[in-house]
Every structure is written in C-alpha cells, then in structure tokens.
Amino acid sequence: MNRQWLYARPPAGKIGPDTFQWTETAIPAAKEGEALVRTRLLSLDPANRAWMMGKTYRDALEPGQVMSGFAIGEIVESRSPGLKPGDIVEGDWGWQDYAAVPARRLVKRTTKAPLEMLIGPLSVTGLTAYFGLLEVGRPKAGDTVLVSAAAGAVGTMVGQIAKLSGCRVVGTAGGADKVEWLVRELGFDAAVDYKAPGLRRALAAACPDGIDVYFDNTGGPVLEAALSLMNLRGRIACCGNVSQYDVDKPAPGPMAVPGLVVTKRLRMEGFIVMDFYDQRAVAEARLARWVEQGRIKAIVDVIDGLENAPQALVGLFEGRNRGKCAVRVA
Ligand SMILES: NC(=O)c1ccc[n+]([C@@H]2O[C@H](COP(=O)([O-])OP(=O)(O)OC[C@H]3O[C@@H](n4cnc5c(N)ncnc54)[C@H](OP(=O)(O)O)[C@@H]3O)[C@@H](O)[C@H]2O)c1
C-alpha cells in the first residue's frame, strides 16, 4: 500500500492534527517519461505551512491533495532513459511512501554522502545559507553577522559559513539551552534568546559594533530590533518570515521601517534559493568539502515514521528541532 498524508483543510491559526488526513491507496505505476520513487526521507520546512496561506513562489496548497514537501527517494521502476532502479533522487512529491513522478521533476543525486546530508546540509538548506549569506548578504571579514532562527536548519549553516568568512557571528534562538548550544557547539561568538524580555538591549550588547549583515529567517520582533542596530550600508538578506507563518493573519507592516532603510542606506533583499541554481554544483562541492573537513558541523534532526510528519511540522513552530528537521519514511 501507499501511505499518504493529505492536506485536509486550511488551519484556523496554528496547524494541528486536523490539518492533515491519513489515507492508504494503491502504489501507482509509472507512465512513459515517469519514474516510481520510494520516499526515504522527507524534508520538514516552515514553508510547508506558508504554502497553506496562499500563492507564494509556488501555487497554494489545495485541500484534498497529497501534502506537498521536498523529499529524497530511491527509484524503484523507471520509464525514463535517464533514471534506473536504485538511483537516488530529490524532488517535491509530497508526504507519501511512493509516487510516480515525471523524470523532469526529479534531480538525480550523485554526491556520495549519507541521505541525511543530502536532505538538508548538502541540498536546499545548505544552499539557502550559502547563497543567501555569500551572494545576498556579501559579508566581509571582520563584519558582524546576525542570523535569526540560528539553531535551525538554515541558521546553523549560515552561522558557520559566516565564521569561515572571518566574521563575528551572533545568533538568535528560542530558549537558554539553544543559545548556550550555539556558542559551545557551533562556535557562535554570542547568541540571544529572543523569547526572553529585553530583546533589543540584549542584541545591542551582543553586537557592540552594530550589525553589518542580518540574515533574516524570522521577520517579526527580531527584524525590528535588528533594523535599529544595523550599520551604515548594512545588508539584510531576507530569507524567510517564520514568525508569521503559523498564524491566522500575518502582522501588518511595514510602517516605520523604510525611514531606517533610507537613513542607514541599507540594502534589504529577498531571495529564493533556486535563483542561484546555475551555481549549484560549485556551491554543493564547497559545502561537501567543508563538512568532510569538519569545518562545518551538519546538524540533522531525524524523526522516525511517516505517521509522525504532522507532529514534526507542528514541532518546527514550537522550536523542537536543532538543525535540519527530517522524517525517515523508509
Ligand atoms: N528563501 C529561500 O529560498 C528559503 C529556503 C529554505 C528556507 N527558507 C526560510 O528559512 C527560514 C528557516 O527555515 P529552516 O528550514 O531553517 O527552519 P528551521 O530554522 O529549522 O525551523 C524553524 C525554526 O524557527 C524558529 N521559530 C518558530 N517560530 C518562530 C517565531 N514565531 N519566531 C521566531 N522563530 C521561530 C524555531 O526555532 P526557535 O527555537 O529559535 O524559536 C524553529 O526551530 C524559514 O523562514 C524558511 O521559510 C527560505
């Protein structure tokens, strides 16, 4: 059987168990030009929730469809000349054991690395950190780089790449344990618990020379505090807005922000990782080398069982993960 999670209904406020519906159906057969893929690992991403809010860089989710999501899998059967059984591929075929997918929507992975690395640090997560920081943030040695959701998938990679670039690195994360871990385990110079009172004061103390690059994963209060601490000609790489995804309606804004952008001559630039995929091979090779040499710790938080995917996504918004959150399906 093919076990699946369907997207059942738009959440009113936070996602919960009734956002999804479990179903079991027959394993599909691959048609001409398709391959049958068996899911090995599912990537859990804050964007899974954002896709429920309407059109983003992709179409909004429709109730009744298989829940979308990026995954790594193994080809079981192929009716496409470029793919053969046993090949490892990535793509967005959703929360299910098997899918028949057009070959053009699959990317064959040939990098020799454990699948846990290929689902995050050596794929979308690592590439998002790499391109967002180096191409959009453009840090120089000696700069102060601030990253929010620093203990998460993208944030852990951003902080470590910024350290390799010779920067002073500060992160924000939820809770005393996480901020202590960022400094002790990942070599951040300082970290601030954004859930504790006095966020702006704590950030100012952690960034005594101001902020040159802010890698924004969260929007919300951290963005607001960071803006006021940005240095002249600072860069804000807008990667995501996780503080505003799991809500009924995102907070309104911006109001006073443009004034700060003008007077400080800031560059605030959004990006989607795919914008840089023409440089993917080089970036992936560099990331793989850094991980292999132990210069970057690739942190992956794996939860077992497709049946646990909804709870794992809820957990992302409660900050239960450290590093890349993935679900092992097979
Ligand atoms: N632009 C792109 O191409 C691209 C690609 C991939 C990801 N992204 C974005 O990158 C960001 C990080 O994604 P990720 O995959 O690395 O996720 P992640 O950081 O591994 O997981 C989400 C983290 O966000 C934090 N969080 C949850 N609710 C929050 C809130 N209300 N305010 C502040 N922090 C909150 C939690 O950590 P705490 O314990 O610290 O709260 C949680 O661990 C997201 O905004 C995502 O949409 C963008």
The ligand as an SDF file (V2000), in Angstrom:
LIG
                    3D

 48 52  0  0  0  0  0  0  0  0999 V2000
   14.4170   31.8520    0.6310 N   0  0  0  0  0  0  0  0  0  0  0  0
   14.5970   30.5500    0.4460 C   0  0  0  0  0  0  0  0  0  0  0  0
   14.8920   30.0630   -0.6420 O   0  0  0  0  0  0  0  0  0  0  0  0
   14.4350   29.6370    1.6250 C   0  0  0  0  0  0  0  0  0  0  0  0
   14.7930   28.2760    1.5580 C   0  0  0  0  0  0  0  0  0  0  0  0
   14.6790   27.4920    2.7230 C   0  0  0  0  0  0  0  0  0  0  0  0
   14.1910   28.0510    3.8930 C   0  0  0  0  0  0  0  0  0  0  0  0
   13.8180   29.3720    3.8930 N   0  0  0  0  0  0  0  0  0  0  0  0
   13.3520   30.0320    5.1170 C   0  0  0  0  0  0  0  0  0  0  0  0
   14.3820   29.9700    6.0600 O   0  0  0  0  0  0  0  0  0  0  0  0
   13.8270   30.0630    7.3630 C   0  0  0  0  0  0  0  0  0  0  0  0
   14.4000   28.9420    8.2220 C   0  0  0  0  0  0  0  0  0  0  0  0
   13.9820   27.7120    7.6790 O   0  0  0  0  0  0  0  0  0  0  0  0
   14.5850   26.3500    8.2130 P   0  0  0  0  0  0  0  0  0  0  0  0
   14.2210   25.2860    7.2450 O   0  0  0  0  0  0  0  0  0  0  0  0
   15.9940   26.5560    8.5520 O   0  0  0  0  0  0  0  0  0  0  0  0
   13.7110   26.0910    9.5260 O   0  0  0  0  0  0  0  0  0  0  0  0
   14.2610   25.8220   10.9750 P   0  0  0  0  0  0  0  0  0  0  0  0
   15.0160   27.0450   11.3780 O   0  0  0  0  0  0  0  0  0  0  0  0
   14.9750   24.5350   11.0210 O   0  0  0  0  0  0  0  0  0  0  0  0
   12.9490   25.6570   11.8300 O   0  0  0  0  0  0  0  0  0  0  0  0
   12.1810   26.7250   12.1770 C   0  0  0  0  0  0  0  0  0  0  0  0
   12.7130   27.3970   13.4560 C   0  0  0  0  0  0  0  0  0  0  0  0
   12.1090   28.6660   13.5290 O   0  0  0  0  0  0  0  0  0  0  0  0
   12.0120   29.0530   14.8680 C   0  0  0  0  0  0  0  0  0  0  0  0
   10.7000   29.6910   15.0750 N   0  0  0  0  0  0  0  0  0  0  0  0
    9.4940   29.0910   15.0830 C   0  0  0  0  0  0  0  0  0  0  0  0
    8.5320   30.0030   15.3260 N   0  0  0  0  0  0  0  0  0  0  0  0
    9.1640   31.1940   15.4750 C   0  0  0  0  0  0  0  0  0  0  0  0
    8.7310   32.5110   15.7580 C   0  0  0  0  0  0  0  0  0  0  0  0
    7.4300   32.8030   15.9380 N   0  0  0  0  0  0  0  0  0  0  0  0
    9.6540   33.4980   15.8390 N   0  0  0  0  0  0  0  0  0  0  0  0
   10.9720   33.2250   15.6660 C   0  0  0  0  0  0  0  0  0  0  0  0
   11.4490   31.9880   15.4160 N   0  0  0  0  0  0  0  0  0  0  0  0
   10.5500   30.9980   15.3100 C   0  0  0  0  0  0  0  0  0  0  0  0
   12.1760   27.8060   15.7360 C   0  0  0  0  0  0  0  0  0  0  0  0
   13.3650   27.9230   16.4910 O   0  0  0  0  0  0  0  0  0  0  0  0
   13.4180   28.7370   17.8800 P   0  0  0  0  0  0  0  0  0  0  0  0
   13.5290   27.7160   18.9520 O   0  0  0  0  0  0  0  0  0  0  0  0
   14.6540   29.5500   17.7190 O   0  0  0  0  0  0  0  0  0  0  0  0
   12.1710   29.5530   18.0090 O   0  0  0  0  0  0  0  0  0  0  0  0
   12.3190   26.6650   14.7240 C   0  0  0  0  0  0  0  0  0  0  0  0
   13.2650   25.7120   15.1200 O   0  0  0  0  0  0  0  0  0  0  0  0
   12.3220   29.9930    7.1870 C   0  0  0  0  0  0  0  0  0  0  0  0
   11.7860   31.3000    7.2500 O   0  0  0  0  0  0  0  0  0  0  0  0
   12.1550   29.4110    5.8030 C   0  0  0  0  0  0  0  0  0  0  0  0
   10.9380   29.7690    5.2190 O   0  0  0  0  0  0  0  0  0  0  0  0
   13.9360   30.1580    2.8030 C   0  0  0  0  0  0  0  0  0  0  0  0
  1  2  1  0
  2  3  2  0
  2  4  1  0
  4  5  1  0
  4 48  2  0
  5  6  2  0
  6  7  1  0
  7  8  2  0
  8  9  1  0
  8 48  1  0
  9 10  1  0
  9 46  1  0
 10 11  1  0
 11 12  1  0
 11 44  1  0
 12 13  1  0
 13 14  1  0
 14 15  2  0
 14 16  1  0
 14 17  1  0
 17 18  1  0
 18 19  2  0
 18 20  1  0
 18 21  1  0
 21 22  1  0
 22 23  1  0
 23 24  1  0
 23 42  1  0
 24 25  1  0
 25 26  1  0
 25 36  1  0
 26 27  1  0
 26 35  1  0
 27 28  2  0
 28 29  1  0
 29 30  1  0
 29 35  2  0
 30 31  1  0
 30 32  2  0
 32 33  1  0
 33 34  2  0
 34 35  1  0
 36 37  1  0
 36 42  1  0
 37 38  1  0
 38 39  2  0
 38 40  1  0
 38 41  1  0
 42 43  1  0
 44 45  1  0
 44 46  1  0
 46 47  1  0
M  CHG  2   8   1  16  -1
M  END
$$$$
